[in-house]
Amino acid sequence: MGRGEYRTNDMISSKWRDMNQKVKRFNGIYSQKWQTRRSGQNDAMIERESEDQYLEEFNAPFTLKRSWEILRKSPNWVRIPTVQTSASKRSKASSTDSPDTSDARVQINLNELGEEEDDDGIEGLTRTIGRDRTKTD
């Protein structure tokens, strides 16, 4: 308990840098294994495979398992789920044949005039002069 007095900031930060680097490496391997896990694999199996791969890649066993278990639950180490592509809502809604679902797409031909509209009002309108044209005149 009385050890905290004789350790300097440099001593603590150098230990943390080494530990952080090793835990990051292991966490990267674990995250990769977790994302590509097979059906029926549990956390213990993934941890074992990650430890084996760590030993294979770095020629040293991963000895900071307890530190990793604590750190992996902190916000900086939480796995971010990958976004999986799926069909859009619109295509899902339009593929159903249910009569109570509505299709938001409406076909409107803007070139056709309605029965109550006449063509005379449209031709009589003149276009106003634009801003750039008024500057040059």
N, C-alpha and C positions, 0 to 999 in steps of 0.2 A: 504494500500500500504506500510506502514512503518513497517509491521510485520516481514519482513525478517531479521531484525537486531537481534532480541532476541531469535531466534530459533537456537539450536545447531544441529550438525550433528546427534547426538544420538536421538534427538527429531524427526527429520525428518525421519531417517532410521527406527525407531520403528513404526511410522505411516505407512511408506511404507511397512514394513514386514506384518503388519496386513491387509492392503488394498490388497497387492499382494496375500496373502493367500486366502482371500475371493473371489477375482476376478478369481484366478486360479480355485477354486472350481466351481464357476458358469460357467466359460468358459468350463470346462470339461463336465458339465451337458449339456450345450448348444451344444457343439460339438457332443456329443453322440446323442442328439435329432436330430441334423441337418443330421447326417449320416443315421439315421433310419426314416427320415421324410416320411410321407405318401403323396400320390398324392393330390394336392390341398392345401397343407399347405404352408403358407407364413412365413416370418421371424417373424412377430408379434405373430403369433400363437405359434411358437417354443419358442420365448422369454417368453410368458406367461406360457407355460408348464414347461420351465426351472425354472422360478421363483417359481412356485408351488412346483416343486420337491426340490428346494433348501430349501424352507420353511419347507417341510416335513422332509428332511434329517438333517438339522442343527437347527431346531426349532427357526429360526430367519429369517425375510424377507431380501432379497437381496437389500441393500440400495445404492450400488455403481454402479448403472446402467449407469450413465453418464461417470464414470471413465472406466467402461468396454467397452462402445462404443468407447471411444478414444483409449484404449489399444488394442482392438481386431484388429485394422487396422495397428498396428505396426508390423514389420517383426517377432518379437519373438512370436506373438500371432496368426499369420495367420494359418488357417487350412491347413493341408497337405492332398491332396486328396489321397484316398486309391487306390491301384492298383487293377483293376478288371481283372480277368482272361478272356481271349478270345482265340479263335482259332488262331493258328500261321499262319503267312503269307503263308507258304508253303502249309498247308492244304487248305487254302482258294483258292490259285491259282490252285491247282490240282483238286479241286471240280468243277471248271467251265468247261464247255464243249466247250468253245470258241476255234476255231482253231488257233487264233493268239497269244494265251498265250502259253508260253513254260513251260515245266516241267523240272526242273534242275536235276532231278534224271535220271541217265543213267545206264543201266544194262551192266556190262562188266564182262565176265568170264576170269579171268587171267590164268586159266589152259588151255584154248584153244589157239592154235597157229594160226596166220593168214596164208593166202595162200602164201604170199611172204616170210615168216619166215621159216627157217628150224631148225631142232632140233640139228644139228651137232655142231653149234657154242656154244650152251649152255653147253653141256657136257664137252667140252675141257677146260673150265675155271677152275682154281684152286682157292681156297679161301686162302687169305693171313692169316698169323699167327697173332692172336690178341695180344694186348699189354701185357696182363697178362701172356699169354703162353710164350712169348719171355723172360720174367723176370725169369721164372722158369727153362728154358732150359740153 
